[in-house]
Amino acid sequence: MSADPRTTAPTLGRLTAPAAWQTVDLISDLHLQACEPATFEAWRHYMASTPADAVLILGDLFEVWVGDDAAETDPFLQSCAQVLRHTAQRLHVAFMPGNRDFLVGPAFLSDCGVHPLIDPCLLQWGKQRIVLSHGDALCLDDTAYQTFRQQVRHADWQAEFLAKPLQERLALARAMRAQSESQKHSSAVYADADALMALNWLQAAGADHLVHGHTHQPADHPLGTGLRYVLSDWSLDHEPARAQVFRMQRGGDFTRLDLTPTTGIL
């Protein structure tokens, strides 16, 4: 009998913030793709101007990632790499895989100067202990996705997929994206994070808060004696426009910055 993920202690990555860090920004679910230039430009401008000491990207930075070799010939992915590279020269940039870009490899991250994050990860920042996750592993009610996730996160599946020719991988990705888009326009109700599993993660880490993305339902939820913060997705090429940065200040001040054009922040 397999262990119940709701009550199984997670294997946590760890990130210890240097004493000099005063501001940490969290973003996720930008789903960057060439056909959505406004979202890319907003992200590029934000990365060039944020005053944060660290930007932690909690998954789905890219709409799709079929292997690091795709970035060698794709002008859009090369532009994304350039943004990451320039930002990483002046502050700490870290990346956690999401459900769309879990195949981003160490070679690409290293080339961009980006640090990898394990999902879930405990951020130790002074006296603050914060669990970070993309969030898809917490959505247990989406049983079909959890079965798929278990399959594609297996090393054998990934090795077999990455061994396929690039054009075949791109075709498979287009097919999966088409299926995903059809589900978006159906009457399907998307699963939220499982409350018991989220609380178990928090207690196992001895943490105060949990921050995650994936569900595209930004909100603050009570979780034990702390809070579960859900990040916003970004979409500036379609209405309604959405783009939030979750900014954390040393000492416990958490704010959501709205970067949509109507706010005038960008």
Summary of the structure (lengths in Angstrom):
residues: 266
radius of gyration: 17.9
end to end distance: 51.9
largest distance: 54.5
contacts: 816
relative contact order: 0.18
helix: 35%
strand: 23%
